[in-house]
Amino acid sequence: MSELAGDAGAPGPQAVADAVLAHPSVLRLDGGPFGSIASYLPGLRVQGVRLADPVEIAVVLRLGRPFAEVADEVADRVRAVLGDDTLAVDVTVADVGAADAPGGAAAP
């Protein structure tokens, strides 16, 4: 699969980012090591979403739920937005934060 960010009519990386951020256990997206998980659009960089094969998502999660369960739910949201139930989606939990941490700060 080629980079989906430029496919006409297809949902783009911002739509995927919005769906991921709407999950109650996701504090924020993360660029991963060296900021390598990102999509580039004219004048915009969407950190934490890379639309390729496989789709890569990197997130910072709230403490409190099993990470594997949340990662599966995030992957399902990505597949729903992109309209492909068979799409390979790799979700990386880059960090965790306390549910009450201000601004989604990582837990110490």
N, C-alpha and C positions, 0 to 999 in steps of 0.2 A: 504494500500500500504506500502510495506517495504521501507526502505531507498534505494533510487535509485542509490546512488553514486557507489555502487558496482555491479550493474547489467551489465553483459557482453553485449557489443554491444549497450547499451543505451547511449544517450548523458549524459555527466556527469555535475557536478556542475560548472565546469570551462566554459563549453559551454554556460550554462545558464547565468553565470556572464558576459561573453563577450557580449551576446545579450542584456542584461539589460544595461550594460555600454555604448552600442552603441546608446541608446536612447538619443537624444539631450538635454532632460530636466533632465537627471540623472547626478549628479556631481560625486557621488561615492556610493558604497555599504556600509552598516552599519551593525554591528553585533547585533544591538538591545540591549535590557537590558541585562547586564551581559555577552554580547557576545554570547548569546544563539542561535542566528540565524547564523548557520554556517554548513558547510559540511567538513568532515575530510577525506582526502585521504593520502596515504603513503607519509609522508614528506611535506604535504601541507594542509593548512586550508583555505577554501574558505569562507570568511566572507560575510554575507548578503544573502546567499543562503542556504536553508535547503530543500533538496529533500525528502519529506515525504508526508503524506496525512493529511492536504493539504500541497502543496508546499508553503514555506514561503520565501518572499523576503523583505529585508529592504533596503531602499534607502535614500539618501540625494538628494533633488531636487533643481533645479534652481527656483528662483521666476519668475513669469510671466505667468504661465498657471494654469488652475484649477487642483488641486491635484487629484481629482477623475478621471478626464479625463486622466491624465498621468498614474495614477495607472492602469486604464483599459488597456491602451496601453502597459504598462510593462507586465501585466498579459498575454495579447495576444502574446507578443514576447516569453514569457516563454512557453506557450502552443505550439507555432509553433516549437520551438527548441525541445521540448519533444515529438512532434508529436501526441498530444492528445487535441482536441478542447474542450473536456468536463472536463478536469482536473481542480480541485479546486486550485486556486492560491490566497493566501493572500498577499497583498502588503502593507507594513507599511512604511509610510513616517516618518522617524526617525528625520529628521531635514531639514531645508531649507538653501540655500545660495544664495548670490547675483550672478547674471550671470557673473559679471566681477570680482568676488572675486578670488584672487590668490590661486591656489591649491585647489579650491573647499571649501574654508573656509566657515563656517556657518555665516549667517548674524547676526550682533549684536542684 
